[in-house]
């Protein structure tokens, strides 16, 4: 294999990854983000357009979050909460 064919294969893989990411990003920006973060339901069109580039890159991670559904983040456990008598 020469350098040109290796480069062609790598660019094809990156292109397929980004194409799948873009398709997922369109769904995620307008429907899926609401399932992960309830605060995103009130997001504007500008917000939805802004999250598309990042979603294209991180779509496997966001897809796994989307499949798990919304989960409240765990409460932080630290000395300040312990001293204050926080029951959590």
PDB file of N, CA, C and O in Angstrom:
ATOM      1  N   UNK A   1       0.843  -1.186   0.000  1.00  0.00           N
ATOM      2  CA  UNK A   1       0.000   0.000   0.000  1.00  0.00           C
ATOM      3  C   UNK A   1       0.881   1.238   0.000  1.00  0.00           C
ATOM      4  O   UNK A   1       1.844   1.336   0.760  1.00  0.00           O
ATOM      5  N   UNK A   2       0.542   2.154  -0.842  1.00  0.00           N
ATOM      6  CA  UNK A   2       1.334   3.385  -0.867  1.00  0.00           C
ATOM      7  C   UNK A   2       0.656   4.464  -0.023  1.00  0.00           C
ATOM      8  O   UNK A   2      -0.451   4.272   0.480  1.00  0.00           O
ATOM      9  N   UNK A   3       1.324   5.577   0.119  1.00  0.00           N
ATOM     10  CA  UNK A   3       0.855   6.662   0.983  1.00  0.00           C
ATOM     11  C   UNK A   3      -0.467   7.250   0.501  1.00  0.00           C
ATOM     12  O   UNK A   3      -1.301   7.641   1.318  1.00  0.00           O
ATOM     13  N   UNK A   4      -0.668   7.317  -0.804  1.00  0.00           N
ATOM     14  CA  UNK A   4      -1.899   7.895  -1.338  1.00  0.00           C
ATOM     15  C   UNK A   4      -3.104   7.013  -0.987  1.00  0.00           C
ATOM     16  O   UNK A   4      -4.155   7.532  -0.614  1.00  0.00           O
ATOM     17  N   UNK A   5      -2.968   5.717  -1.101  1.00  0.00           N
ATOM     18  CA  UNK A   5      -4.094   4.834  -0.789  1.00  0.00           C
ATOM     19  C   UNK A   5      -4.383   4.802   0.717  1.00  0.00           C
ATOM     20  O   UNK A   5      -5.542   4.700   1.120  1.00  0.00           O
ATOM     21  N   UNK A   6      -3.349   4.888   1.543  1.00  0.00           N
ATOM     22  CA  UNK A   6      -3.557   4.951   2.993  1.00  0.00           C
ATOM     23  C   UNK A   6      -4.287   6.235   3.350  1.00  0.00           C
ATOM     24  O   UNK A   6      -5.219   6.223   4.155  1.00  0.00           O
ATOM     25  N   UNK A   7      -3.867   7.332   2.758  1.00  0.00           N
ATOM     26  CA  UNK A   7      -4.520   8.614   3.009  1.00  0.00           C
ATOM     27  C   UNK A   7      -5.969   8.583   2.544  1.00  0.00           C
ATOM     28  O   UNK A   7      -6.850   9.105   3.228  1.00  0.00           O
ATOM     29  N   UNK A   8      -6.222   7.987   1.407  1.00  0.00           N
ATOM     30  CA  UNK A   8      -7.584   7.885   0.883  1.00  0.00           C
ATOM     31  C   UNK A   8      -8.467   7.087   1.820  1.00  0.00           C
ATOM     32  O   UNK A   8      -9.607   7.473   2.077  1.00  0.00           O
ATOM     33  N   UNK A   9      -7.959   5.982   2.333  1.00  0.00           N
ATOM     34  CA  UNK A   9      -8.729   5.156   3.264  1.00  0.00           C
ATOM     35  C   UNK A   9      -9.019   5.923   4.551  1.00  0.00           C
ATOM     36  O   UNK A   9     -10.151   5.913   5.034  1.00  0.00           O
ATOM     37  N   UNK A  10      -8.010   6.586   5.109  1.00  0.00           N
ATOM     38  CA  UNK A  10      -8.206   7.344   6.345  1.00  0.00           C
ATOM     39  C   UNK A  10      -9.200   8.482   6.158  1.00  0.00           C
ATOM     40  O   UNK A  10     -10.057   8.703   7.014  1.00  0.00           O
ATOM     41  N   UNK A  11      -9.096   9.203   5.051  1.00  0.00           N
ATOM     42  CA  UNK A  11     -10.035  10.293   4.800  1.00  0.00           C
ATOM     43  C   UNK A  11     -11.450   9.771   4.556  1.00  0.00           C
ATOM     44  O   UNK A  11     -12.426  10.430   4.915  1.00  0.00           O
ATOM     45  N   UNK A  12     -11.563   8.608   3.956  1.00  0.00           N
ATOM     46  CA  UNK A  12     -12.884   8.003   3.765  1.00  0.00           C
ATOM     47  C   UNK A  12     -13.509   7.633   5.109  1.00  0.00           C
ATOM     48  O   UNK A  12     -14.701   7.852   5.327  1.00  0.00           O
ATOM     49  N   UNK A  13     -12.705   7.074   6.003  1.00  0.00           N
ATOM     50  CA  UNK A  13     -13.196   6.719   7.337  1.00  0.00           C
ATOM     51  C   UNK A  13     -13.643   7.970   8.090  1.00  0.00           C
ATOM     52  O   UNK A  13     -14.707   7.977   8.708  1.00  0.00           O
ATOM     53  N   UNK A  14     -12.837   9.019   8.040  1.00  0.00           N
ATOM     54  CA  UNK A  14     -13.191  10.275   8.712  1.00  0.00           C
ATOM     55  C   UNK A  14     -14.463  10.863   8.090  1.00  0.00           C
ATOM     56  O   UNK A  14     -15.327  11.368   8.808  1.00  0.00           O
ATOM     57  N   UNK A  15     -14.577  10.800   6.780  1.00  0.00           N
ATOM     58  CA  UNK A  15     -15.769  11.311   6.104  1.00  0.00           C
ATOM     59  C   UNK A  15     -17.028  10.562   6.495  1.00  0.00           C
ATOM     60  O   UNK A  15     -18.071  11.177   6.714  1.00  0.00           O
ATOM     61  N   UNK A  16     -16.945   9.246   6.585  1.00  0.00           N
ATOM     62  CA  UNK A  16     -18.095   8.439   6.991  1.00  0.00           C
ATOM     63  C   UNK A  16     -18.471   8.748   8.438  1.00  0.00           C
ATOM     64  O   UNK A  16     -19.651   8.879   8.765  1.00  0.00           O
ATOM     65  N   UNK A  17     -17.462   8.866   9.303  1.00  0.00           N
ATOM     66  CA  UNK A  17     -17.697   9.189  10.708  1.00  0.00           C
ATOM     67  C   UNK A  17     -18.424  10.527  10.828  1.00  0.00           C
ATOM     68  O   UNK A  17     -19.403  10.636  11.567  1.00  0.00           O
ATOM     69  N   UNK A  18     -17.951  11.542  10.108  1.00  0.00           N
ATOM     70  CA  UNK A  18     -18.575  12.865  10.185  1.00  0.00           C
ATOM     71  C   UNK A  18     -19.956  12.886   9.537  1.00  0.00           C
ATOM     72  O   UNK A  18     -20.843  13.597  10.009  1.00  0.00           O
ATOM     73  N   UNK A  19     -20.153  12.125   8.472  1.00  0.00           N
ATOM     74  CA  UNK A  19     -21.475  12.062   7.835  1.00  0.00           C
ATOM     75  C   UNK A  19     -22.491  11.430   8.785  1.00  0.00           C
ATOM     76  O   UNK A  19     -23.607  11.930   8.928  1.00  0.00           O
ATOM     77  N   UNK A  20     -22.103  10.329   9.435  1.00  0.00           N
ATOM     78  CA  UNK A  20     -22.981   9.726  10.436  1.00  0.00           C
ATOM     79  C   UNK A  20     -23.216  10.688  11.601  1.00  0.00           C
ATOM     80  O   UNK A  20     -24.322  10.784  12.132  1.00  0.00           O
ATOM     81  N   UNK A  21     -22.157  11.393  11.985  1.00  0.00           N
ATOM     82  CA  UNK A  21     -22.271  12.371  13.064  1.00  0.00           C
ATOM     83  C   UNK A  21     -23.222  13.498  12.708  1.00  0.00           C
ATOM     84  O   UNK A  21     -23.990  13.951  13.557  1.00  0.00           O
ATOM     85  N   UNK A  22     -23.183  13.957  11.467  1.00  0.00           N
ATOM     86  CA  UNK A  22     -24.076  15.040  11.056  1.00  0.00           C
ATOM     87  C   UNK A  22     -25.532  14.582  11.059  1.00  0.00           C
ATOM     88  O   UNK A  22     -26.417  15.319  11.497  1.00  0.00           O
ATOM     89  N   UNK A  23     -25.777  13.384  10.579  1.00  0.00           N
ATOM     90  CA  UNK A  23     -27.145  12.860  10.596  1.00  0.00           C
ATOM     91  C   UNK A  23     -27.655  12.720  12.030  1.00  0.00           C
ATOM     92  O   UNK A  23     -28.794  13.074  12.335  1.00  0.00           O
ATOM     93  N   UNK A  24     -26.797  12.201  12.895  1.00  0.00           N
ATOM     94  CA  UNK A  24     -27.179  12.086  14.302  1.00  0.00           C
ATOM     95  C   UNK A  24     -27.377  13.471  14.922  1.00  0.00           C
ATOM     96  O   UNK A  24     -28.296  13.666  15.718  1.00  0.00           O
ATOM     97  N   UNK A  25     -26.526  14.426  14.564  1.00  0.00           N
ATOM     98  CA  UNK A  25     -26.594  15.769  15.137  1.00  0.00           C
ATOM     99  C   UNK A  25     -27.909  16.459  14.802  1.00  0.00           C
ATOM    100  O   UNK A  25     -28.459  17.183  15.632  1.00  0.00           O
ATOM    101  N   UNK A  26     -28.412  16.243  13.600  1.00  0.00           N
ATOM    102  CA  UNK A  26     -29.694  16.848  13.244  1.00  0.00           C
ATOM    103  C   UNK A  26     -30.809  16.313  14.149  1.00  0.00           C
ATOM    104  O   UNK A  26     -31.631  17.080  14.651  1.00  0.00           O
ATOM    105  N   UNK A  27     -30.827  15.007  14.348  1.00  0.00           N
ATOM    106  CA  UNK A  27     -31.822  14.425  15.249  1.00  0.00           C
ATOM    107  C   UNK A  27     -31.597  14.914  16.680  1.00  0.00           C
ATOM    108  O   UNK A  27     -32.537  15.323  17.361  1.00  0.00           O
ATOM    109  N   UNK A  28     -30.351  14.867  17.122  1.00  0.00           N
ATOM    110  CA  UNK A  28     -30.036  15.201  18.507  1.00  0.00           C
ATOM    111  C   UNK A  28     -30.361  16.651  18.832  1.00  0.00           C
ATOM    112  O   UNK A  28     -30.900  16.940  19.901  1.00  0.00           O
ATOM    113  N   UNK A  29     -30.041  17.558  17.929  1.00  0.00           N
ATOM    114  CA  UNK A  29     -30.244  18.977  18.201  1.00  0.00           C
ATOM    115  C   UNK A  29     -31.719  19.324  18.351  1.00  0.00           C
ATOM    116  O   UNK A  29     -32.075  20.197  19.143  1.00  0.00           O
ATOM    117  N   UNK A  30     -32.575  18.649  17.600  1.00  0.00           N
ATOM    118  CA  UNK A  30     -33.976  19.025  17.619  1.00  0.00           C
ATOM    119  C   UNK A  30     -34.871  18.101  18.437  1.00  0.00           C
ATOM    120  O   UNK A  30     -36.004  18.471  18.744  1.00  0.00           O
ATOM    121  N   UNK A  31     -34.398  16.916  18.799  1.00  0.00           N
ATOM    122  CA  UNK A  31     -35.211  15.986  19.590  1.00  0.00           C
ATOM    123  C   UNK A  31     -34.431  15.377  20.762  1.00  0.00           C
ATOM    124  O   UNK A  31     -34.917  15.371  21.893  1.00  0.00           O
ATOM    125  N   UNK A  32     -33.249  14.877  20.500  1.00  0.00           N
ATOM    126  CA  UNK A  32     -32.530  14.081  21.485  1.00  0.00           C
ATOM    127  C   UNK A  32     -32.004  14.840  22.677  1.00  0.00           C
ATOM    128  O   UNK A  32     -31.961  14.297  23.781  1.00  0.00           O
ATOM    129  N   UNK A  33     -31.599  16.095  22.483  1.00  0.00           N
ATOM    130  CA  UNK A  33     -31.041  16.863  23.596  1.00  0.00           C
ATOM    131  C   UNK A  33     -32.062  17.037  24.710  1.00  0.00           C
ATOM    132  O   UNK A  33     -31.699  17.105  25.884  1.00  0.00           O
ATOM    133  N   UNK A  34     -33.326  17.110  24.350  1.00  0.00           N
ATOM    134  CA  UNK A  34     -34.386  17.258  25.357  1.00  0.00           C
ATOM    135  C   UNK A  34     -34.491  16.031  26.246  1.00  0.00           C
ATOM    136  O   UNK A  34     -34.909  16.137  27.399  1.00  0.00           O
ATOM    137  N   UNK A  35     -34.118  14.868  25.724  1.00  0.00           N
ATOM    138  CA  UNK A  35     -34.218  13.630  26.502  1.00  0.00           C
ATOM    139  C   UNK A  35     -33.065  13.496  27.500  1.00  0.00           C
ATOM    140  O   UNK A  35     -33.209  12.843  28.533  1.00  0.00           O
ATOM    141  N   UNK A  36     -31.929  14.111  27.193  1.00  0.00           N
ATOM    142  CA  UNK A  36     -30.779  14.042  28.088  1.00  0.00           C
ATOM    143  C   UNK A  36     -30.820  15.170  29.112  1.00  0.00           C
ATOM    144  O   UNK A  36     -30.550  14.957  30.294  1.00  0.00           O
ATOM    145  N   UNK A  37     -31.159  16.374  28.650  1.00  0.00           N
ATOM    146  CA  UNK A  37     -31.159  17.556  29.513  1.00  0.00           C
ATOM    147  C   UNK A  37     -32.501  18.258  29.384  1.00  0.00           C
ATOM    148  O   UNK A  37     -32.771  18.870  28.350  1.00  0.00           O
ATOM    149  N   UNK A  38     -33.353  18.188  30.405  1.00  0.00           N
ATOM    150  CA  UNK A  38     -34.661  18.832  30.311  1.00  0.00           C
ATOM    151  C   UNK A  38     -34.562  20.341  30.074  1.00  0.00           C
ATOM    152  O   UNK A  38     -35.488  20.938  29.525  1.00  0.00           O
ATOM    153  N   UNK A  39     -33.466  20.957  30.474  1.00  0.00           N
ATOM    154  CA  UNK A  39     -33.279  22.386  30.232  1.00  0.00           C
ATOM    155  C   UNK A  39     -33.115  22.723  28.761  1.00  0.00           C
ATOM    156  O   UNK A  39     -33.341  23.864  28.358  1.00  0.00           O
ATOM    157  N   UNK A  40     -32.727  21.748  27.957  1.00  0.00           N
ATOM    158  CA  UNK A  40     -32.559  21.987  26.526  1.00  0.00           C
ATOM    159  C   UNK A  40     -33.889  22.125  25.806  1.00  0.00           C
ATOM    160  O   UNK A  40     -33.933  22.616  24.678  1.00  0.00           O
ATOM    161  N   UNK A  41     -34.963  21.704  26.435  1.00  0.00           N
ATOM    162  CA  UNK A  41     -36.284  21.805  25.802  1.00  0.00           C
ATOM    163  C   UNK A  41     -36.659  23.250  25.535  1.00  0.00           C
ATOM    164  O   UNK A  41     -37.389  23.531  24.584  1.00  0.00           O
ATOM    165  N   UNK A  42     -36.178  24.166  26.350  1.00  0.00           N
ATOM    166  CA  UNK A  42     -36.492  25.585  26.142  1.00  0.00           C
ATOM    167  C   UNK A  42     -35.404  26.292  25.335  1.00  0.00           C
ATOM    168  O   UNK A  42     -35.401  27.520  25.248  1.00  0.00           O
ATOM    169  N   UNK A  43     -34.483  25.534  24.745  1.00  0.00           N
ATOM    170  CA  UNK A  43     -33.403  26.132  23.961  1.00  0.00           C
ATOM    171  C   UNK A  43     -33.908  26.740  22.665  1.00  0.00           C
ATOM    172  O   UNK A  43     -34.855  26.246  22.053  1.00  0.00           O
ATOM    173  N   UNK A  44     -33.259  27.823  22.260  1.00  0.00           N
ATOM    174  CA  UNK A  44     -33.654  28.525  21.044  1.00  0.00           C
ATOM    175  C   UNK A  44     -33.080  27.832  19.806  1.00  0.00           C
ATOM    176  O   UNK A  44     -32.313  26.875  19.911  1.00  0.00           O
ATOM    177  N   UNK A  45     -33.466  28.333  18.644  1.00  0.00           N
ATOM    178  CA  UNK A  45     -32.907  27.817  17.391  1.00  0.00           C
ATOM    179  C   UNK A  45     -31.399  28.051  17.339  1.00  0.00           C
ATOM    180  O   UNK A  45     -30.654  27.217  16.825  1.00  0.00           O
ATOM    181  N   UNK A  46     -30.958  29.174  17.868  1.00  0.00           N
ATOM    182  CA  UNK A  46     -29.525  29.460  17.905  1.00  0.00           C
ATOM    183  C   UNK A  46     -28.759  28.439  18.721  1.00  0.00           C
ATOM    184  O   UNK A  46     -27.686  27.988  18.321  1.00  0.00           O
ATOM    185  N   UNK A  47     -29.315  28.075  19.869  1.00  0.00           N
ATOM    186  CA  UNK A  47     -28.697  27.049  20.708  1.00  0.00           C
ATOM    187  C   UNK A  47     -28.587  25.735  19.953  1.00  0.00           C
ATOM    188  O   UNK A  47     -27.550  25.074  19.981  1.00  0.00           O
ATOM    189  N   UNK A  48     -29.660  25.368  19.283  1.00  0.00           N
ATOM    190  CA  UNK A  48     -29.678  24.096  18.560  1.00  0.00           C
ATOM    191  C   UNK A  48     -28.667  24.090  17.415  1.00  0.00           C
ATOM    192  O   UNK A  48     -28.033  23.068  17.154  1.00  0.00           O
ATOM    193  N   UNK A  49     -28.516  25.212  16.739  1.00  0.00           N
ATOM    194  CA  UNK A  49     -27.513  25.290  15.671  1.00  0.00           C
ATOM    195  C   UNK A  49     -26.094  25.261  16.225  1.00  0.00           C
ATOM    196  O   UNK A  49     -25.185  24.726  15.590  1.00  0.00           O
ATOM    197  N   UNK A  50     -25.907  25.836  17.412  1.00  0.00           N
ATOM    198  CA  UNK A  50     -24.574  25.851  18.018  1.00  0.00           C
ATOM    199  C   UNK A  50     -24.102  24.479  18.477  1.00  0.00           C
ATOM    200  O   UNK A  50     -22.898  24.221  18.497  1.00  0.00           O
ATOM    201  N   UNK A  51     -25.017  23.598  18.845  1.00  0.00           N
ATOM    202  CA  UNK A  51     -24.579  22.285  19.343  1.00  0.00           C
ATOM    203  C   UNK A  51     -24.324  21.284  18.217  1.00  0.00           C
ATOM    204  O   UNK A  51     -23.777  20.210  18.468  1.00  0.00           O
ATOM    205  N   UNK A  52     -24.706  21.610  16.989  1.00  0.00           N
ATOM    206  CA  UNK A  52     -24.522  20.665  15.885  1.00  0.00           C
ATOM    207  C   UNK A  52     -23.043  20.326  15.633  1.00  0.00           C
ATOM    208  O   UNK A  52     -22.735  19.142  15.504  1.00  0.00           O
ATOM    209  N   UNK A  53     -22.107  21.290  15.555  1.00  0.00           N
ATOM    210  CA  UNK A  53     -20.704  20.901  15.292  1.00  0.00           C
ATOM    211  C   UNK A  53     -20.115  19.978  16.360  1.00  0.00           C
ATOM    212  O   UNK A  53     -19.439  19.004  16.032  1.00  0.00           O
ATOM    213  N   UNK A  54     -20.365  20.275  17.616  1.00  0.00           N
ATOM    214  CA  UNK A  54     -19.848  19.421  18.679  1.00  0.00           C
ATOM    215  C   UNK A  54     -20.482  18.048  18.680  1.00  0.00           C
ATOM    216  O   UNK A  54     -19.832  17.046  18.978  1.00  0.00           O
ATOM    217  N   UNK A  55     -21.756  18.014  18.346  1.00  0.00           N
ATOM    218  CA  UNK A  55     -22.457  16.736  18.277  1.00  0.00           C
ATOM    219  C   UNK A  55     -21.908  15.875  17.150  1.00  0.00           C
ATOM    220  O   UNK A  55     -21.837  14.652  17.278  1.00  0.00           O
ATOM    221  N   UNK A  56     -21.516  16.514  16.036  1.00  0.00           N
ATOM    222  CA  UNK A  56     -20.910  15.755  14.923  1.00  0.00           C
ATOM    223  C   UNK A  56     -19.640  15.046  15.369  1.00  0.00           C
ATOM    224  O   UNK A  56     -19.359  13.936  14.917  1.00  0.00           O
ATOM    225  N   UNK A  57     -18.881  15.667  16.237  1.00  0.00           N
ATOM    226  CA  UNK A  57     -17.629  15.066  16.692  1.00  0.00           C
ATOM    227  C   UNK A  57     -17.831  14.030  17.792  1.00  0.00           C
ATOM    228  O   UNK A  57     -17.176  12.988  17.793  1.00  0.00           O
ATOM    229  N   UNK A  58     -18.724  14.308  18.714  1.00  0.00           N
ATOM    230  CA  UNK A  58     -18.887  13.458  19.893  1.00  0.00           C
ATOM    231  C   UNK A  58     -20.148  12.603  19.834  1.00  0.00           C
ATOM    232  O   UNK A  58     -20.693  12.235  20.874  1.00  0.00           O
ATOM    233  N   UNK A  59     -20.616  12.285  18.628  1.00  0.00           N
ATOM    234  CA  UNK A  59     -21.880  11.573  18.508  1.00  0.00           C
ATOM    235  C   UNK A  59     -21.894  10.193  19.148  1.00  0.00           C
ATOM    236  O   UNK A  59     -22.946   9.808  19.659  1.00  0.00           O
ATOM    237  N   UNK A  60     -20.800   9.406  19.163  1.00  0.00           N
ATOM    238  CA  UNK A  60     -20.904   8.102  19.847  1.00  0.00           C
ATOM    239  C   UNK A  60     -21.169   8.253  21.355  1.00  0.00           C
ATOM    240  O   UNK A  60     -21.948   7.495  21.933  1.00  0.00           O
ATOM    241  N   UNK A  61     -20.522   9.224  21.973  1.00  0.00           N
ATOM    242  CA  UNK A  61     -20.723   9.468  23.399  1.00  0.00           C
ATOM    243  C   UNK A  61     -22.147   9.941  23.666  1.00  0.00           C
ATOM    244  O   UNK A  61     -22.804   9.453  24.586  1.00  0.00           O
ATOM    245  N   UNK A  62     -22.625  10.886  22.866  1.00  0.00           N
ATOM    246  CA  UNK A  62     -23.977  11.400  23.051  1.00  0.00           C
ATOM    247  C   UNK A  62     -25.033  10.340  22.750  1.00  0.00           C
ATOM    248  O   UNK A  62     -26.092  10.321  23.378  1.00  0.00           O
ATOM    249  N   UNK A  63     -24.751   9.467  21.802  1.00  0.00           N
ATOM    250  CA  UNK A  63     -25.675   8.377  21.511  1.00  0.00           C
ATOM    251  C   UNK A  63     -25.786   7.440  22.713  1.00  0.00           C
ATOM    252  O   UNK A  63     -26.878   6.974  23.038  1.00  0.00           O
ATOM    253  N   UNK A  64     -24.662   7.164  23.372  1.00  0.00           N
ATOM    254  CA  UNK A  64     -24.719   6.301  24.560  1.00  0.00           C
ATOM    255  C   UNK A  64     -25.497   6.980  25.683  1.00  0.00           C
ATOM    256  O   UNK A  64     -26.249   6.312  26.393  1.00  0.00           O
ATOM    257  N   UNK A  65     -25.333   8.306  25.861  1.00  0.00           N
ATOM    258  CA  UNK A  65     -26.119   9.033  26.859  1.00  0.00           C
ATOM    259  C   UNK A  65     -27.601   8.995  26.510  1.00  0.00           C
ATOM    260  O   UNK A  65     -28.453   8.830  27.382  1.00  0.00           O
ATOM    261  N   UNK A  66     -27.894   9.149  25.228  1.00  0.00           N
ATOM    262  CA  UNK A  66     -29.279   9.161  24.779  1.00  0.00           C
ATOM    263  C   UNK A  66     -29.940   7.808  25.004  1.00  0.00           C
ATOM    264  O   UNK A  66     -31.119   7.741  25.352  1.00  0.00           O
ATOM    265  N   UNK A  67     -29.191   6.740  24.808  1.00  0.00           N
ATOM    266  CA  UNK A  67     -29.747   5.399  25.006  1.00  0.00           C
ATOM    267  C   UNK A  67     -30.008   5.117  26.486  1.00  0.00           C
ATOM    268  O   UNK A  67     -30.923   4.365  26.820  1.00  0.00           O
ATOM    269  N   UNK A  68     -29.214   5.714  27.367  1.00  0.00           N
ATOM    270  CA  UNK A  68     -29.423   5.533  28.805  1.00  0.00           C
ATOM    271  C   UNK A  68     -30.549   6.403  29.336  1.00  0.00           C
ATOM    272  O   UNK A  68     -31.163   6.060  30.347  1.00  0.00           O
ATOM    273  N   UNK A  69     -30.835   7.516  28.681  1.00  0.00           N
ATOM    274  CA  UNK A  69     -31.886   8.426  29.124  1.00  0.00           C
ATOM    275  C   UNK A  69     -31.383   9.415  30.149  1.00  0.00           C
ATOM    276  O   UNK A  69     -30.202   9.420  30.497  1.00  0.00           O
ATOM    277  N   UNK A  70     -32.288  10.254  30.632  1.00  0.00           N
ATOM    278  CA  UNK A  70     -31.948  11.296  31.595  1.00  0.00           C
ATOM    279  C   UNK A  70     -31.695  10.693  32.958  1.00  0.00           C
ATOM    280  O   UNK A  70     -32.469   9.869  33.445  1.00  0.00           O
ATOM    281  N   UNK A  71     -30.604  11.114  33.566  1.00  0.00           N
ATOM    282  CA  UNK A  71     -30.288  10.698  34.924  1.00  0.00           C
ATOM    283  C   UNK A  71     -29.801  11.918  35.683  1.00  0.00           C
ATOM    284  O   UNK A  71     -28.977  12.689  35.190  1.00  0.00           O
ATOM    285  N   UNK A  72     -30.318  12.080  36.879  1.00  0.00           N
ATOM    286  CA  UNK A  72     -29.848  13.177  37.723  1.00  0.00           C
ATOM    287  C   UNK A  72     -28.385  12.939  38.082  1.00  0.00           C
ATOM    288  O   UNK A  72     -27.997  11.811  38.384  1.00  0.00           O
ATOM    289  N   UNK A  73     -27.568  14.000  38.052  1.00  0.00           N
ATOM    290  CA  UNK A  73     -26.180  13.803  38.467  1.00  0.00           C
ATOM    291  C   UNK A  73     -26.115  13.483  39.963  1.00  0.00           C
ATOM    292  O   UNK A  73     -26.950  13.963  40.729  1.00  0.00           O
ATOM    293  N   UNK A  74     -25.139  12.681  40.385  1.00  0.00           N
ATOM    294  CA  UNK A  74     -25.049  12.344  41.809  1.00  0.00           C
ATOM    295  C   UNK A  74     -24.642  13.563  42.629  1.00  0.00           C
ATOM    296  O   UNK A  74     -23.955  14.455  42.131  1.00  0.00           O
ATOM    297  N   UNK A  75     -25.072  13.594  43.888  1.00  0.00           N
ATOM    298  CA  UNK A  75     -24.655  14.674  44.782  1.00  0.00           C
ATOM    299  C   UNK A  75     -23.183  14.524  45.103  1.00  0.00           C
ATOM    300  O   UNK A  75     -22.668  13.418  45.267  1.00  0.00           O
ATOM    301  N   UNK A  76     -22.528  15.651  45.188  1.00  0.00           N
ATOM    302  CA  UNK A  76     -21.107  15.658  45.508  1.00  0.00           C
ATOM    303  C   UNK A  76     -20.914  15.317  46.986  1.00  0.00           C
ATOM    304  O   UNK A  76     -21.618  15.841  47.849  1.00  0.00           O
ATOM    305  N   UNK A  77     -19.975  14.453  47.260  1.00  0.00           N
ATOM    306  CA  UNK A  77     -19.643  14.095  48.639  1.00  0.00           C
ATOM    307  C   UNK A  77     -18.320  14.778  48.985  1.00  0.00           C
ATOM    308  O   UNK A  77     -17.282  14.464  48.402  1.00  0.00           O
ATOM    309  N   UNK A  78     -18.364  15.710  49.932  1.00  0.00           N
ATOM    310  CA  UNK A  78     -17.131  16.366  50.359  1.00  0.00           C
ATOM    311  C   UNK A  78     -17.232  16.724  51.846  1.00  0.00           C
ATOM    312  O   UNK A  78     -18.285  16.549  52.459  1.00  0.00           O
ATOM    313  N   UNK A  79     -16.149  17.217  52.413  1.00  0.00           N
ATOM    314  CA  UNK A  79     -16.093  17.524  53.850  1.00  0.00           C
ATOM    315  C   UNK A  79     -17.082  18.606  54.248  1.00  0.00           C
ATOM    316  O   UNK A  79     -17.656  18.548  55.335  1.00  0.00           O
ATOM    317  N   UNK A  80     -17.289  19.589  53.386  1.00  0.00           N
ATOM    318  CA  UNK A  80     -18.198  20.668  53.726  1.00  0.00           C
ATOM    319  C   UNK A  80     -19.629  20.150  53.930  1.00  0.00           C
ATOM    320  O   UNK A  80     -20.317  20.558  54.865  1.00  0.00           O
ATOM    321  N   UNK A  81     -20.062  19.255  53.051  1.00  0.00           N
ATOM    322  CA  UNK A  81     -21.405  18.685  53.209  1.00  0.00           C
ATOM    323  C   UNK A  81     -21.470  17.793  54.435  1.00  0.00           C
ATOM    324  O   UNK A  81     -22.485  17.775  55.131  1.00  0.00           O
ATOM    325  N   UNK A  82     -20.407  17.056  54.709  1.00  0.00           N
ATOM    326  CA  UNK A  82     -20.384  16.173  55.880  1.00  0.00           C
ATOM    327  C   UNK A  82     -20.491  16.985  57.171  1.00  0.00           C
ATOM    328  O   UNK A  82     -21.241  16.616  58.075  1.00  0.00           O
ATOM    329  N   UNK A  83     -19.750  18.080  57.259  1.00  0.00           N
ATOM    330  CA  UNK A  83     -19.766  18.909  58.456  1.00  0.00           C
ATOM    331  C   UNK A  83     -21.123  19.587  58.627  1.00  0.00           C
ATOM    332  O   UNK A  83     -21.604  19.764  59.747  1.00  0.00           O
ATOM    333  N   UNK A  84     -21.730  19.963  57.508  1.00  0.00           N
ATOM    334  CA  UNK A  84     -23.043  20.631  57.573  1.00  0.00           C
ATOM    335  C   UNK A  84     -24.151  19.654  57.910  1.00  0.00           C
ATOM    336  O   UNK A  84     -25.279  20.074  58.171  1.00  0.00           O
ATOM    337  N   UNK A  85     -23.862  18.357  57.912  1.00  0.00           N
ATOM    338  CA  UNK A  85     -24.868  17.371  58.260  1.00  0.00           C
ATOM    339  C   UNK A  85     -25.791  17.024  57.115  1.00  0.00           C
ATOM    340  O   UNK A  85     -26.938  16.638  57.341  1.00  0.00           O
ATOM    341  N   UNK A  86     -25.316  17.153  55.898  1.00  0.00           N
ATOM    342  CA  UNK A  86     -26.111  16.800  54.722  1.00  0.00           C
ATOM    343  C   UNK A  86     -26.383  15.309  54.732  1.00  0.00           C
ATOM    344  O   UNK A  86     -25.437  14.523  54.788  1.00  0.00           O
ATOM    345  N   UNK A  87     -27.638  14.889  54.680  1.00  0.00           N
ATOM    346  CA  UNK A  87     -27.945  13.458  54.773  1.00  0.00           C
ATOM    347  C   UNK A  87     -27.563  12.650  53.527  1.00  0.00           C
ATOM    348  O   UNK A  87     -27.570  11.420  53.581  1.00  0.00           O
ATOM    349  N   UNK A  88     -27.235  13.293  52.428  1.00  0.00           N
ATOM    350  CA  UNK A  88     -26.931  12.523  51.200  1.00  0.00           C
ATOM    351  C   UNK A  88     -25.545  11.974  51.162  1.00  0.00           C
ATOM    352  O   UNK A  88     -25.169  11.314  50.193  1.00  0.00           O
TER     353      UNK A  88
END
